[in-house]
Amino acid sequence: MTDDIADVLIIGAGASGAAMAWSLADTKMRIVCLEQGGWMKPGDYPSTGRDWEARAMGDYSPSPNRRARPEDYPINDDASPIKVVNFNGVGGGTVMYTAHWPRLHPSDFRTKTLDGVGEDWPVSYDQLAPFYALNDRMMGVSGLEGDPAYPPGKTSPMKPLPLGRSGALWAKAFNQLGWHWWPSDATIATEDYEGRAACMNLGHCTPGCALGAKASTDITYWPLAIRQGVELRTHCRVKRIVTGEGGMATGVEYYDAENKLRFQAAHVVVLAANGIGTPRILLNSASAQHPNGLANSSDQVGRNLMFHPYIQVYGYVEQEVDGNRGPPLNLWSHEFYETDPARDFKRGYMFQISRGVGAVAEAIASHETGRLPWGAAHHETYRKLAYHRLNLSVVVDDLPEAHNRVTLDPVLTDSHGIPAPKVEYRMGENSLRMIDHGVANAKKVLNLLGAQDITVQNPILYGGWHNLGTARMGADPRTSVVNEWGRTHDVRNLFIIDGSLFASAGAVNPTSTIQALALYIADEMKQRLANLFD
């Protein structure tokens, strides 16, 4: 069954797909978006019930393999110490993310030139700056101006999140050490903003904000895009992109909500399916013309996977701190972000400070580590642990390495018989040296705060939030998949706009940059409409 032709067909309704759909809507082209999940119902989020911690480990787990909703597809990540986490539905990963909102640094775009590692981007921080700013307004960012870690000129529509009890302790310790720290930028409303209510510090941001204080694209970009005529179809799982005799994409085959195989014709196809889903679709779109997968003449599709290894270091203090009260992330430190020739690794890492965990999560973790015994001392010990934890994460700049990759699993499939992605990943030597440095400094801060029972999780098992680099940007078609404005080198009417594009990972959460890139590419497309296929 064939649908009427679309001018632009977007695959994925998450962070990047929503931003591009909204940006292109003013062209009056026919824009269709296919999303394999459905619309979210805030009343169904775990934060509406007392069992929110249990559900965050079950039907709202960040891992699709644990969550196993009908909208999900399985992922074989057995060959990785870091498990993939994502979310399928309108809003994509923005439904589940922590709303942490750093930008990449200018140096992240020039790692090969500056440090001899990774690859330079074909775009710069300055080129993305206006799109970062536009996206900050659209998503609604809370923050404090003047962070010396960034170039001047970065502003936020709303005041920053409160530091809370734990944030004040961390800030004092960083001041004593003379290290950089700053209140986190976050897409969490600290005041009523564009119809969104201000955060009430419930602290259940990650499994979905029922209040709407946390920005997700189902409540920011999508209502505006749909109002301007964009068509969003849910429960539509794309099987493959189809190409014609001239090598151009002609549309996609997909299973609709009734599990019928359909064909959606399109003049332009845009992939916004994240760093795992996008290479999966490209590799599954192999044909006689493209035997190694679509847009893969460089053999770079699926390669260079970067995860941002997260290492959590935490300890316990005598005074009661925040626990899960308030948004999970409240400040950051970029003290060790840039390359230092005195260190034995290139690039650097970010300290990401989080408030704590809920009562159930504390009990489970402390039991598993042997801190919380059964018997007469159980309750007394637990009272010294619950709401006494200080958390710090080391977020590592993960260098691109060709052997870290996404391929198609030869056996595992989703419910429609489409091959599942297979992930092979290991941390590089540079990352391991960086982790040692970061953990040592994390312990230094915790010791200064008088923390006891310091624990290191290296890496966080379910920490594959940032799936980057598997279809990277570049000027050279031999070493990259897309050009400087997101068009694949091999297929002139096929674009990619998600985290797959990243030539380097940086050491910060990527959503802000992913959306800025999508807006930048949409702007380039609008300027080039007359010669889009030249």
Buried (B, 14 or more C-beta within 10 A) or exposed (E): EEBEBBBBBBBBBBBBBBBBBBBBBEBEBBBBBBBBBBBBEBEEBBBBEEEBBEBBBBBBBBBBBBBEBEBBBBBBBEEBBBBBBBBBBBBBBBBBBBBBBBBBBBBBBBBEEBBEBBBBBBBEBEBBBEBBBBBBEBBBBBBBEEBEBBEEEBEBBBEBBBBBBBBBBBBEBBEEBEBBBBBBBBBBBBBEBBEBEBBEBBBBBBBBBBBBBBBBBBBBBBBBBBEBEBBBBBBBBBBBBBBEEEEBBBBBBBBBEEEEEBBBBBBBBBBBBBBBBBBBBBBBBBEEEBEEBBBBBBEBBBBBBBBBBBBBBBBBBEEEBBBBBBBBBBBBBBBBBBBEEEEEBBBBBBBBBBBBBBBBBBBBBBBEEEBBEEEEEEEEBBEBBBBBBBBBBBBBBBBBBEEBBBBBBEEBBBEEEBBBBBBBBEBBEBBBBBBBBBBEBBBEBBEBBBBEBBBBBBBBEBBBBBBBBBBBBBEEBEBBBBBBBBBBBBBBBBBBBBBBBBBBBBBBBBBBBBBBBBBBBBBBBBEEEEEBEE
